[in-house]
Amino acid sequence: MSYEREKTAAPCPGLRLLPWVTETGKPCFLSSGDGESVLAPLADATEEEQLCDADAARKDVQEVLSDSTAGVPALRRALEASNRALANALRVADSRGARLADYEDADDDGDDDQGGTPGPRAEASG
C-alpha cells in the first residue's frame, strides 16, 4: 500500500507518524512522550531502510533510462519501484518535519536566556 499524503491527517502534537500502516492501510502513530519508546528505534531503522531503498530505486531508474534498449516491462518495473520509494520517502519527510515542528514549539516554550539549548531551525529558501 502506498502513502497517500493528502489522505493522511497531520498528527497531533506529540504523535509521530510511523513508517508503516495497519492491516487495513490506515496510518500508525506513536505517542512520542519522553522519546524512550521501544518502537522509536524500530521506526528510525525502518525509515533509514526506506531512504536507502529510495536511493537504490533512483539508481535503478537511472540505469533503465540510460539503456536505450530497455523495453516497456523494464520501464514499468522501474516506475513502480520508484513510486513505492517516493511514497515512503514522503512519509519519512512528513514524519520528521512534524517532529521538527514539535521540537521547535517545545524550544519556543523554554527560556534560552537561562542556559536553555536552542533547537535546530528549518529555514525556507526560494
N, CA, C and O atoms as a Tinker XYZ file with bonds, in Angstrom:
   504  protein
     1  N      0.835000   -1.176000    0.000000    73     2
     2  CA     0.000000    0.000000    0.000000    64     1     3
     3  C      0.881000    1.240000    0.000000    63     2     4     5
     4  O      1.915000    1.284000    0.666000    81     3
     5  N      0.465000    2.224000   -0.740000    73     3     6
     6  CA     1.242000    3.438000   -0.934000    64     5     7
     7  C      0.793000    4.526000    0.042000    63     6     8     9
     8  O     -0.352000    4.537000    0.494000    81     7
     9  N      1.690000    5.415000    0.351000    73     7    10
    10  CA     1.405000    6.553000    1.215000    64     9    11
    11  C      0.641000    7.594000    0.431000    63    10    12    13
    12  O      1.105000    8.058000   -0.610000    81    11
    13  N     -0.531000    7.965000    0.926000    73    11    14
    14  CA    -1.336000    8.983000    0.267000    64    13    15
    15  C     -1.337000   10.218000    1.151000    63    14    16    17
    16  O     -2.134000   10.347000    2.080000    81    15
    17  N     -0.432000   11.108000    0.837000    73    15    18
    18  CA    -0.169000   12.284000    1.651000    64    17    19
    19  C     -1.427000   13.111000    1.914000    63    18    20    21
    20  O     -1.671000   13.537000    3.043000    81    19
    21  N     -2.216000   13.334000    0.879000    73    19    22
    22  CA    -3.403000   14.178000    1.032000    64    21    23
    23  C     -4.504000   13.508000    1.863000    63    22    24    25
    24  O     -5.402000   14.186000    2.362000    81    23
    25  N     -4.436000   12.187000    2.012000    73    23    26
    26  CA    -5.446000   11.465000    2.792000    64    25    27
    27  C     -4.973000   11.148000    4.210000    63    26    28    29
    28  O     -5.734000   10.605000    5.011000    81    27
    29  N     -3.723000   11.482000    4.523000    73    27    30
    30  CA    -3.182000   11.206000    5.849000    64    29    31
    31  C     -3.210000   12.492000    6.654000    63    30    32    33
    32  O     -2.530000   13.465000    6.327000    81    31
    33  N     -4.002000   12.480000    7.705000    73    31    34
    34  CA    -4.104000   13.658000    8.553000    64    33    35
    35  C     -2.778000   13.903000    9.254000    63    34    36    37
    36  O     -2.076000   12.966000    9.636000    81    35
    37  N     -2.449000   15.175000    9.415000    73    35    38
    38  CA    -1.241000   15.518000   10.163000    64    37    39
    39  C     -1.424000   15.051000   11.602000    63    38    40    41
    40  O     -2.500000   15.206000   12.178000    81    39
    41  N     -0.375000   14.484000   12.176000    73    39    42
    42  CA    -0.508000   14.010000   13.551000    64    41    43
    43  C     -0.669000   15.174000   14.524000    63    42    44    45
    44  O     -0.173000   16.276000   14.291000    81    43
    45  N     -1.366000   14.903000   15.606000    73    43    46
    46  CA    -1.488000   15.886000   16.673000    64    45    47
    47  C     -0.105000   16.080000   17.284000    63    46    48    49
    48  O      0.726000   15.175000   17.214000    81    47
    49  N      0.159000   17.236000   17.879000    73    47    50
    50  CA     1.455000   17.429000   18.529000    64    49    51
    51  C      1.729000   16.288000   19.517000    63    50    52    53
    52  O      0.848000   15.866000   20.268000    81    51
    53  N      2.954000   15.811000   19.493000    73    51    54
    54  CA     3.337000   14.719000   20.385000    64    53    55
    55  C      3.141000   13.343000   19.788000    63    54    56    57
    56  O      3.512000   12.344000   20.405000    81    55
    57  N      2.555000   13.268000   18.578000    73    55    58
    58  CA     2.382000   11.985000   17.905000    64    57    59
    59  C      3.339000   11.909000   16.721000    63    58    60    61
    60  O      3.519000   12.882000   15.989000    81    59
    61  N      3.940000   10.758000   16.547000    73    59    62
    62  CA     4.866000   10.530000   15.448000    64    61    63
    63  C      4.213000    9.638000   14.408000    63    62    64    65
    64  O      3.696000    8.571000   14.740000    81    63
    65  N      4.233000   10.065000   13.149000    73    63    66
    66  CA     3.770000    9.238000   12.043000    64    65    67
    67  C      4.799000    8.141000   11.835000    63    66    68    69
    68  O      5.973000    8.420000   11.594000    81    67
    69  N      4.359000    6.893000   11.929000    73    67    70
    70  CA     5.272000    5.761000   11.795000    64    69    71
    71  C      5.408000    5.349000   10.326000    63    70    72    73
    72  O      4.518000    5.626000    9.522000    81    71
    73  N      6.510000    4.693000    9.976000    73    71    74
    74  CA     6.755000    4.330000    8.585000    64    73    75
    75  C      6.068000    3.043000    8.147000    63    74    76    77
    76  O      6.574000    2.339000    7.272000    81    75
    77  N      4.938000    2.731000    8.735000    73    75    78
    78  CA     4.149000    1.568000    8.325000    64    77    79
    79  C      2.684000    1.875000    8.573000    63    78    80    81
    80  O      2.342000    2.874000    9.206000    81    79
    81  N      1.825000    1.005000    8.067000    73    79    82
    82  CA     0.378000    1.191000    8.201000    64    81    83
    83  C     -0.235000   -0.028000    8.882000    63    82    84    85
    84  O      0.413000   -1.062000    9.041000    81    83
    85  N     -1.497000    0.116000    9.279000    73    83    86
    86  CA    -2.228000   -1.009000    9.862000    64    85    87
    87  C     -2.566000   -2.008000    8.761000    63    86    88    89
    88  O     -2.321000   -1.749000    7.583000    81    87
    89  N     -3.128000   -3.143000    9.146000    73    87    90
    90  CA    -3.532000   -4.155000    8.160000    64    89    91
    91  C     -4.578000   -3.615000    7.195000    63    90    92    93
    92  O     -4.687000   -4.097000    6.068000    81    91
    93  N     -5.350000   -2.619000    7.625000    73    91    94
    94  CA    -6.379000   -2.035000    6.768000    64    93    95
    95  C     -5.870000   -0.817000    5.999000    63    94    96    97
    96  O     -6.640000   -0.158000    5.301000    81    95
    97  N     -4.568000   -0.514000    6.126000    73    95    98
    98  CA    -3.987000    0.581000    5.365000    64    97    99
    99  C     -4.046000    1.938000    6.037000    63    98   100   101
   100  O     -3.707000    2.944000    5.413000    81    99
   101  N     -4.464000    1.993000    7.286000    73    99   102
   102  CA    -4.536000    3.277000    7.987000    64   101   103
   103  C     -3.168000    3.622000    8.577000    63   102   104   105
   104  O     -2.408000    2.729000    8.950000    81   103
   105  N     -2.855000    4.930000    8.660000    73   103   106
   106  CA    -1.557000    5.312000    9.217000    64   105   107
   107  C     -1.447000    4.951000   10.696000    63   106   108   109
   108  O     -2.444000    4.908000   11.416000    81   107
   109  N     -0.233000    4.698000   11.126000    73   107   110
   110  CA     0.044000    4.399000   12.531000    64   109   111
   111  C      0.785000    5.580000   13.142000    63   110   112   113
   112  O      1.626000    6.205000   12.495000    81   111
   113  N      0.465000    5.873000   14.386000    73   111   114
   114  CA     1.099000    6.964000   15.107000    64   113   115
   115  C      1.635000    6.439000   16.426000    63   114   116   117
   116  O      1.111000    5.479000   16.990000    81   115
   117  N      2.682000    7.083000   16.907000    73   115   118
   118  CA     3.299000    6.731000   18.178000    64   117   119
   119  C      3.306000    7.972000   19.050000    63   118   120   121
   120  O      3.720000    9.047000   18.616000    81   119
   121  N      2.846000    7.816000   20.281000    73   119   122
   122  CA     2.941000    8.909000   21.239000    64   121   123
   123  C      4.397000    9.003000   21.649000    63   122   124   125
   124  O      4.931000    8.106000   22.301000    81   123
   125  N      5.033000   10.101000   21.260000    73   123   126
   126  CA     6.473000   10.219000   21.470000    64   125   127
   127  C      6.858000   10.394000   22.929000    63   126   128   129
   128  O      7.949000    9.986000   23.327000    81   127
   129  N      5.996000   10.984000   23.728000    73   127   130
   130  CA     6.253000   11.130000   25.149000    64   129   131
   131  C      7.667000   11.595000   25.429000    63   130   132   133
   132  O      8.067000   12.672000   24.985000    81   131
   133  N      8.428000   10.795000   26.162000    73   131   134
   134  CA     9.791000   11.173000   26.530000    64   133   135
   135  C     10.830000   10.640000   25.546000    63   134   136   137
   136  O     12.028000   10.800000   25.780000    81   135
   137  N     10.400000   10.008000   24.450000    73   135   138
   138  CA    11.325000    9.503000   23.450000    64   137   139
   139  C     11.967000    8.177000   23.810000    63   138   140   141
   140  O     12.867000    7.722000   23.103000    81   139
   141  N     11.533000    7.549000   24.881000    73   139   142
   142  CA    12.123000    6.289000   25.340000    64   141   143
   143  C     11.317000    5.076000   24.879000    63   142   144   145
   144  O     11.474000    3.992000   25.441000    81   143
   145  N     10.473000    5.231000   23.886000    73   143   146
   146  CA     9.624000    4.155000   23.414000    64   145   147
   147  C     10.448000    3.021000   22.798000    63   146   148   149
   148  O     11.499000    3.249000   22.199000    81   147
   149  N      9.951000    1.810000   22.959000    73   147   150
   150  CA    10.583000    0.645000   22.339000    64   149   151
   151  C     10.418000    0.705000   20.816000    63   150   152   153
   152  O     11.269000    0.208000   20.079000    81   151
   153  N      9.325000    1.312000   20.348000    73   151   154
   154  CA     9.062000    1.374000   18.914000    64   153   155
   155  C      9.866000    2.450000   18.197000    63   154   156   157
   156  O     10.095000    2.342000   16.992000    81   155
   157  N     10.295000    3.480000   18.907000    73   155   158
   158  CA    11.005000    4.584000   18.251000    64   157   159
   159  C     12.268000    4.120000   17.521000    63   158   160   161
   160  O     12.457000    4.507000   16.368000    81   159
   161  N     13.145000    3.306000   18.135000    73   159   162
   162  CA    14.328000    2.846000   17.392000    64   161   163
   163  C     13.969000    1.971000   16.185000    63   162   164   165
   164  O     14.644000    2.023000   15.157000    81   163
   165  N     12.913000    1.172000   16.311000    73   163   166
   166  CA    12.461000    0.360000   15.180000    64   165   167
   167  C     11.972000    1.262000   14.049000    63   166   168   169
   168  O     12.275000    1.019000   12.881000    81   167
   169  N     11.221000    2.293000   14.394000    73   167   170
   170  CA    10.743000    3.244000   13.388000    64   169   171
   171  C     11.916000    3.966000   12.732000    63   170   172   173
   172  O     11.930000    4.157000   11.516000    81   171
   173  N     12.902000    4.368000   13.538000    73   171   174
   174  CA    14.094000    5.032000   12.989000    64   173   175
   175  C     14.808000    4.122000   11.996000    63   174   176   177
   176  O     15.193000    4.562000   10.913000    81   175
   177  N     14.987000    2.848000   12.366000    73   175   178
   178  CA    15.671000    1.891000   11.488000    64   177   179
   179  C     14.870000    1.645000   10.215000    63   178   180   181
   180  O     15.442000    1.525000    9.131000    81   179
   181  N     13.554000    1.572000   10.343000    73   179   182
   182  CA    12.700000    1.356000    9.171000    64   181   183
   183  C     12.762000    2.554000    8.238000    63   182   184   185
   184  O     12.834000    2.390000    7.020000    81   183
   185  N     12.735000    3.761000    8.801000    73   183   186
   186  CA    12.856000    4.964000    7.977000    64   185   187
   187  C     14.192000    4.979000    7.231000    63   186   188   189
   188  O     14.243000    5.299000    6.044000    81   187
   189  N     15.258000    4.634000    7.930000    73   187   190
   190  CA    16.579000    4.617000    7.301000    64   189   191
   191  C     16.613000    3.602000    6.152000    63   190   192   193
   192  O     17.164000    3.879000    5.087000    81   191
   193  N     16.025000    2.436000    6.377000    73   191   194
   194  CA    15.955000    1.417000    5.329000    64   193   195
   195  C     15.141000    1.921000    4.138000    63   194   196   197
   196  O     15.511000    1.685000    2.988000    81   195
   197  N     14.044000    2.606000    4.408000    73   195   198
   198  CA    13.222000    3.131000    3.327000    64   197   199
   199  C     13.979000    4.180000    2.513000    63   198   200   201
   200  O     13.851000    4.223000    1.290000    81   199
   201  N     14.761000    5.018000    3.176000    73   199   202
   202  CA    15.541000    6.017000    2.454000    64   201   203
   203  C     16.640000    5.360000    1.623000    63   202   204   205
   204  O     16.932000    5.810000    0.515000    81   203
   205  N     17.242000    4.310000    2.146000    73   203   206
   206  CA    18.249000    3.558000    1.362000    64   205   207
   207  C     17.592000    2.893000    0.154000    63   206   208   209
   208  O     18.165000    2.875000   -0.935000    81   207
   209  N     16.384000    2.344000    0.347000    73   207   210
   210  CA    15.645000    1.744000   -0.762000    64   209   211
   211  C     15.331000    2.791000   -1.834000    63   210   212   213
   212  O     15.383000    2.499000   -3.029000    81   211
   213  N     15.004000    4.011000   -1.398000    73   211   214
   214  CA    14.706000    5.087000   -2.351000    64   213   215
   215  C     15.937000    5.416000   -3.180000    63   214   216   217
   216  O     15.835000    5.643000   -4.386000    81   215
   217  N     17.096000    5.442000   -2.540000    73   215   218
   218  CA    18.329000    5.715000   -3.275000    64   217   219
   219  C     18.616000    4.599000   -4.265000    63   218   220   221
   220  O     19.031000    4.867000   -5.393000    81   219
   221  N     18.403000    3.360000   -3.867000    73   219   222
   222  CA    18.620000    2.223000   -4.767000    64   221   223
   223  C     17.649000    2.283000   -5.946000    63   222   224   225
   224  O     18.036000    2.014000   -7.083000    81   223
   225  N     16.389000    2.636000   -5.678000    73   223   226
   226  CA    15.401000    2.742000   -6.760000    64   225   227
   227  C     15.792000    3.848000   -7.729000    63   226   228   229
   228  O     15.649000    3.695000   -8.942000    81   227
   229  N     16.286000    4.959000   -7.198000    73   227   230
   230  CA    16.721000    6.058000   -8.059000    64   229   231
   231  C     17.852000    5.611000   -8.979000    63   230   232   233
   232  O     17.863000    5.945000  -10.164000    81   231
   233  N     18.807000    4.852000   -8.430000    73   231   234
   234  CA    19.926000    4.357000   -9.234000    64   233   235
   235  C     19.448000    3.369000  -10.297000    63   234   236   237
   236  O     19.931000    3.381000  -11.429000    81   235
   237  N     18.493000    2.512000   -9.920000    73   235   238
   238  CA    17.941000    1.556000  -10.891000    64   237   239
   239  C     17.222000    2.277000  -12.023000    63   238   240   241
   240  O     17.362000    1.909000  -13.189000    81   239
   241  N     16.462000    3.294000  -11.679000    73   239   242
   242  CA    15.756000    4.063000  -12.706000    64   241   243
   243  C     16.755000    4.713000  -13.650000    63   242   244   245
   244  O     16.554000    4.721000  -14.865000    81   243
   245  N     17.829000    5.256000  -13.097000    73   243   246
   246  CA    18.840000    5.893000  -13.945000    64   245   247
   247  C     19.441000    4.885000  -14.917000    63   246   248   249
   248  O     19.683000    5.212000  -16.078000    81   247
   249  N     19.684000    3.662000  -14.451000    73   247   250
   250  CA    20.218000    2.622000  -15.340000    64   249   251
   251  C     19.244000    2.308000  -16.469000    63   250   252   253
   252  O     19.641000    2.189000  -17.628000    81   251
   253  N     17.970000    2.176000  -16.124000    73   251   254
   254  CA    16.962000    1.872000  -17.139000    64   253   255
   255  C     16.858000    3.012000  -18.134000    63   254   256   257
   256  O     16.776000    2.779000  -19.340000    81   255
   257  N     16.862000    4.245000  -17.639000    73   255   258
   258  CA    16.770000    5.399000  -18.531000    64   257   259
   259  C     17.996000    5.516000  -19.435000    63   258   260   261
   260  O     17.893000    6.008000  -20.559000    81   259
   261  N     19.135000    5.073000  -18.958000    73   259   262
   262  CA    20.368000    5.134000  -19.754000    64   261   263
   263  C     20.450000    4.032000  -20.797000    63   262   264   265
   264  O     21.265000    4.107000  -21.717000    81   263
   265  N     19.611000    3.009000  -20.661000    73   263   266
   266  CA    19.617000    1.869000  -21.579000    64   265   267
   267  C     18.601000    2.119000  -22.689000    63   266   268   269
   268  O     17.395000    2.000000  -22.476000    81   267
   269  N     19.095000    2.464000  -23.862000    73   267   270
   270  CA    18.195000    2.783000  -24.976000    64   269   271
   271  C     17.416000    1.559000  -25.466000    63   270   272   273
   272  O     16.441000    1.699000  -26.205000    81   271
   273  N     17.843000    0.362000  -25.058000    73   271   274
   274  CA    17.135000   -0.850000  -25.478000    64   273   275
   275  C     16.119000   -1.327000  -24.432000    63   274   276   277
   276  O     15.442000   -2.334000  -24.639000    81   275
   277  N     16.014000   -0.611000  -23.320000    73   275   278
   278  CA    15.076000   -1.024000  -22.264000    64   277   279
   279  C     13.653000   -0.991000  -22.812000    63   278   280   281
   280  O     13.243000   -0.025000  -23.456000    81   279
   281  N     12.927000   -2.039000  -22.550000    73   279   282
   282  CA    11.556000   -2.126000  -23.038000    64   281   283
   283  C     10.549000   -1.652000  -22.006000    63   282   284   285
   284  O     10.902000   -1.220000  -20.908000    81   283
   285  N      9.308000   -1.745000  -22.387000    73   283   286
   286  CA     8.208000   -1.300000  -21.523000    64   285   287
   287  C      8.201000   -2.035000  -20.181000    63   286   288   289
   288  O      8.009000   -1.385000  -19.154000    81   287
   289  N      8.400000   -3.357000  -20.137000    73   287   290
   290  CA     8.385000   -4.029000  -18.829000    64   289   291
   291  C      9.442000   -3.484000  -17.870000    63   290   292   293
   292  O      9.165000   -3.309000  -16.683000    81   291
   293  N     10.647000   -3.216000  -18.370000    73   291   294
   294  CA    11.709000   -2.681000  -17.516000    64   293   295
   295  C     11.356000   -1.280000  -17.021000    63   294   296   297
   296  O     11.572000   -0.953000  -15.854000    81   295
   297  N     10.818000   -0.467000  -17.909000    73   295   298
   298  CA    10.399000    0.883000  -17.515000    64   297   299
   299  C      9.278000    0.825000  -16.477000    63   298   300   301
   300  O      9.267000    1.593000  -15.515000    81   299
   301  N      8.338000   -0.093000  -16.685000    73   299   302
   302  CA     7.217000   -0.232000  -15.749000    64   301   303
   303  C      7.705000   -0.649000  -14.363000    63   302   304   305
   304  O      7.273000   -0.088000  -13.356000    81   303
   305  N      8.604000   -1.633000  -14.310000    73   303   306
   306  CA     9.155000   -2.077000  -13.019000    64   305   307
   307  C      9.900000   -0.937000  -12.326000    63   306   308   309
   308  O      9.777000   -0.749000  -11.116000    81   307
   309  N     10.673000   -0.181000  -13.108000    73   307   310
   310  CA    11.426000    0.936000  -12.529000    64   309   311
   311  C     10.475000    2.007000  -11.991000    63   310   312   313
   312  O     10.710000    2.560000  -10.916000    81   311
   313  N      9.422000    2.297000  -12.720000    73   311   314
   314  CA     8.445000    3.295000  -12.251000    64   313   315
   315  C      7.703000    2.817000  -11.009000    63   314   316   317
   316  O      7.464000    3.602000  -10.092000    81   315
   317  N      7.337000    1.545000  -10.969000    73   315   318
   318  CA     6.646000    1.006000   -9.791000    64   317   319
   319  C      7.539000    1.069000   -8.561000    63   318   320   321
   320  O      7.086000    1.444000   -7.480000    81   319
   321  N      8.813000    0.701000   -8.722000    73   319   322
   322  CA     9.751000    0.741000   -7.594000    64   321   323
   323  C      9.978000    2.175000   -7.134000    63   322   324   325
   324  O     10.014000    2.443000   -5.933000    81   323
   325  N     10.132000    3.094000   -8.075000    73   323   326
   326  CA    10.374000    4.477000   -7.671000    64   325   327
   327  C      9.118000    5.112000   -7.076000    63   326   328   329
   328  O      9.229000    5.985000   -6.216000    81   327
   329  N      7.939000    4.700000   -7.507000    73   327   330
   330  CA     6.701000    5.199000   -6.918000    64   329   331
   331  C      6.600000    4.762000   -5.451000    63   330   332   333
   332  O      6.264000    5.570000   -4.586000    81   331
   333  N      6.890000    3.488000   -5.173000    73   331   334
   334  CA     6.880000    2.997000   -3.784000    64   333   335
   335  C      7.921000    3.732000   -2.942000    63   334   336   337
   336  O      7.647000    4.142000   -1.814000    81   335
   337  N      9.111000    3.893000   -3.503000    73   335   338
   338  CA    10.196000    4.543000   -2.779000    64   337   339
   339  C      9.877000    6.012000   -2.493000    63   338   340   341
   340  O     10.160000    6.515000   -1.406000    81   339
   341  N      9.295000    6.684000   -3.462000    73   339   342
   342  CA     8.937000    8.092000   -3.271000    64   341   343
   343  C      7.850000    8.233000   -2.211000    63   342   344   345
   344  O      7.903000    9.146000   -1.386000    81   343
   345  N      6.865000    7.338000   -2.227000    73   343   346
   346  CA     5.811000    7.375000   -1.208000    64   345   347
   347  C      6.406000    7.194000    0.186000    63   346   348   349
   348  O      6.036000    7.903000    1.122000    81   347
   349  N      7.332000    6.238000    0.319000    73   347   350
   350  CA     7.977000    6.019000    1.621000    64   349   351
   351  C      8.818000    7.221000    2.037000    63   350   352   353
   352  O      8.807000    7.611000    3.204000    81   351
   353  N      9.546000    7.810000    1.089000    73   351   354
   354  CA    10.377000    8.971000    1.408000    64   353   355
   355  C      9.513000   10.165000    1.829000    63   354   356   357
   356  O      9.898000   10.923000    2.719000    81   355
   357  N      8.356000   10.334000    1.199000    73   355   358
   358  CA     7.434000   11.404000    1.600000    64   357   359
   359  C      6.912000   11.176000    3.015000    63   358   360   361
   360  O      6.797000   12.116000    3.801000    81   359
   361  N      6.598000    9.929000    3.332000    73   359   362
   362  CA     6.122000    9.607000    4.687000    64   361   363
   363  C      7.214000    9.946000    5.706000    63   362   364   365
   364  O      6.931000   10.536000    6.748000    81   363
   365  N      8.462000    9.573000    5.404000    73   363   366
   366  CA     9.582000    9.873000    6.302000    64   365   367
   367  C      9.731000   11.391000    6.449000    63   366   368   369
   368  O      9.898000   11.894000    7.560000    81   367
   369  N      9.672000   12.112000    5.341000    73   367   370
   370  CA     9.819000   13.566000    5.393000    64   369   371
   371  C      8.696000   14.208000    6.211000    63   370   372   373
   372  O      8.947000   15.102000    7.018000    81   371
   373  N      7.475000   13.758000    6.005000    73   371   374
   374  CA     6.350000   14.306000    6.767000    64   373   375
   375  C      6.498000   14.003000    8.256000    63   374   376   377
   376  O      6.246000   14.866000    9.097000    81   375
   377  N      6.903000   12.787000    8.575000    73   375   378
   378  CA     7.078000   12.397000    9.971000    64   377   379
   379  C      8.174000   13.227000   10.635000    63   378   380   381
   380  O      7.994000   13.751000   11.734000    81   379
   381  N      9.299000   13.336000    9.957000    73   379   382
   382  CA    10.420000   14.089000   10.540000    64   381   383
   383  C     10.110000   15.573000   10.595000    63   382   384   385
   384  O     10.497000   16.247000   11.549000    81   383
   385  N      9.422000   16.092000    9.593000    73   383   386
   386  CA     9.046000   17.509000    9.607000    64   385   387
   387  C      8.112000   17.838000   10.759000    63   386   388   389
   388  O      8.251000   18.879000   11.400000    81   387
   389  N      7.163000   16.950000   11.022000    73   387   390
   390  CA     6.241000   17.164000   12.135000    64   389   391
   391  C      6.985000   17.126000   13.464000    63   390   392   393
   392  O      6.694000   17.911000   14.366000    81   391
   393  N      7.944000   16.213000   13.584000    73   391   394
   394  CA     8.720000   16.130000   14.831000    64   393   395
   395  C      9.608000   17.348000   15.002000    63   394   396   397
   396  O      9.816000   17.804000   16.126000    81   395
   397  N     10.135000   17.883000   13.910000    73   395   398
   398  CA    10.947000   19.081000   13.983000    64   397   399
   399  C     10.095000   20.253000   14.469000    63   398   400   401
   400  O     10.537000   21.047000   15.299000    81   399
   401  N      8.863000   20.353000   13.943000    73   399   402
   402  CA     7.960000   21.411000   14.385000    64   401   403
   403  C      7.640000   21.258000   15.869000    63   402   404   405
   404  O      7.599000   22.248000   16.600000    81   403
   405  N      7.414000   20.018000   16.319000    73   403   406
   406  CA     7.159000   19.780000   17.747000    64   405   407
   407  C      8.360000   20.204000   18.576000    63   406   408   409
   408  O      8.206000   20.809000   19.637000    81   407
   409  N      9.556000   19.886000   18.092000    73   407   410
   410  CA    10.780000   20.217000   18.805000    64   409   411
   411  C     10.937000   21.738000   18.895000    63   410   412   413
   412  O     11.293000   22.273000   19.945000    81   411
   413  N     10.667000   22.424000   17.780000    73   411   414
   414  CA    10.784000   23.878000   17.771000    64   413   415
   415  C      9.748000   24.517000   18.689000    63   414   416   417
   416  O     10.049000   25.487000   19.385000    81   415
   417  N      8.520000   23.975000   18.695000    73   415   418
   418  CA     7.486000   24.503000   19.587000    64   417   419
   419  C      7.891000   24.336000   21.042000    63   418   420   421
   420  O      7.694000   25.241000   21.852000    81   419
   421  N      8.452000   23.190000   21.374000    73   419   422
   422  CA     8.900000   22.945000   22.745000    64   421   423
   423  C     10.037000   23.894000   23.099000    63   422   424   425
   424  O     10.107000   24.378000   24.229000    81   423
   425  N     10.926000   24.166000   22.150000    73   423   426
   426  CA    12.045000   25.068000   22.388000    64   425   427
   427  C     11.553000   26.493000   22.593000    63   426   428   429
   428  O     12.107000   27.229000   23.410000    81   427
   429  N     10.513000   26.890000   21.856000    73   427   430
   430  CA     9.968000   28.236000   21.997000    64   429   431
   431  C      9.382000   28.467000   23.384000    63   430   432   433
   432  O      9.318000   29.603000   23.854000    81   431
   433  N      8.957000   27.391000   24.036000    73   431   434
   434  CA     8.392000   27.499000   25.371000    64   433   435
   435  C      9.468000   27.669000   26.428000    63   434   436   437
   436  O      9.185000   28.132000   27.534000    81   435
   437  N     10.710000   27.298000   26.098000    73   435   438
   438  CA    11.815000   27.377000   27.059000    64   437   439
   439  C     12.380000   28.778000   27.116000    63   438   440   441
   440  O     12.068000   29.619000   26.274000    81   439
   441  N     13.208000   29.024000   28.106000    73   439   442
   442  CA    13.854000   30.312000   28.277000    64   441   443
   443  C     15.327000   30.149000   27.943000    63   442   444   445
   444  O     16.120000   29.736000   28.789000    81   443
   445  N     15.696000   30.477000   26.696000    73   443   446
   446  CA    17.070000   30.290000   26.256000    64   445   447
   447  C     18.051000   31.167000   27.017000    63   446   448   449
   448  O     19.237000   30.846000   27.084000    81   447
   449  N     17.576000   32.277000   27.595000    73   447   450
   450  CA    18.459000   33.160000   28.349000    64   449   451
   451  C     18.926000   32.524000   29.645000    63   450   452   453
   452  O     19.886000   33.006000   30.246000    81   451
   453  N     18.288000   31.474000   30.089000    73   451   454
   454  CA    18.643000   30.818000   31.340000    64   453   455
   455  C     19.432000   29.540000   31.087000    63   454   456   457
   456  O     19.378000   28.610000   31.891000    81   455
   457  N     20.156000   29.485000   29.989000    73   455   458
   458  CA    21.011000   28.333000   29.725000    64   457   459
   459  C     20.340000   27.243000   28.915000    63   458   460   461
   460  O     20.898000   26.156000   28.774000    81   459
   461  N     19.149000   27.505000   28.375000    73   459   462
   462  CA    18.481000   26.509000   27.537000    64   461   463
   463  C     19.258000   26.304000   26.255000    63   462   464   465
   464  O     19.943000   27.208000   25.777000    81   463
   465  N     19.148000   25.126000   25.710000    73   463   466
   466  CA    19.833000   24.822000   24.470000    64   465   467
   467  C     18.895000   25.075000   23.313000    63   466   468   469
   468  O     17.843000   24.442000   23.221000    81   467
   469  N     19.254000   25.992000   22.425000    73   467   470
   470  CA    18.366000   26.245000   21.295000    64   469   471
   471  C     18.303000   25.051000   20.369000    63   470   472   473
   472  O     19.309000   24.376000   20.150000    81   471
   473  N     17.122000   24.784000   19.819000    73   471   474
   474  CA    16.951000   23.680000   18.895000    64   473   475
   475  C     17.274000   24.097000   17.477000    63   474   476   477
   476  O     17.423000   25.285000   17.189000    81   475
   477  N     17.381000   23.127000   16.597000    73   475   478
   478  CA    17.655000   23.447000   15.186000    64   477   479
   479  C     16.473000   24.166000   14.570000    63   478   480   481
   480  O     15.328000   23.951000   14.967000    81   479
   481  N     16.747000   25.001000   13.618000    73   479   482
   482  CA    15.701000   25.742000   12.931000    64   481   483
   483  C     15.703000   25.359000   11.468000    63   482   484   485
   484  O     16.757000   25.277000   10.837000    81   483
   485  N     14.521000   25.126000   10.934000    73   483   486
   486  CA    14.392000   24.871000    9.493000    64   485   487
   487  C     14.118000   26.217000    8.835000    63   486   488   489
   488  O     13.256000   26.973000    9.282000    81   487
   489  N     14.846000   26.504000    7.784000    73   487   490
   490  CA    14.642000   27.756000    7.090000    64   489   491
   491  C     14.272000   27.459000    5.648000    63   490   492   493
   492  O     14.859000   26.585000    5.010000    81   491
   493  N     13.303000   28.188000    5.148000    73   491   494
   494  CA    12.895000   28.028000    3.768000    64   493   495
   495  C     13.690000   28.990000    2.911000    63   494   496   497
   496  O     14.000000   30.104000    3.333000    81   495
   497  N     14.013000   28.562000    1.729000    73   495   498
   498  CA    14.686000   29.456000    0.792000    64   497   499
   499  C     13.917000   29.438000   -0.512000    63   498   500   501
   500  O     13.168000   28.505000   -0.801000    81   499
   501  N     14.110000   30.458000   -1.270000    73   499   502
   502  CA    13.456000   30.445000   -2.553000    64   501   503
   503  C     12.873000   31.685000   -2.865000    63   502   504
   504  O     12.274000   31.836000   -3.930000    81   503
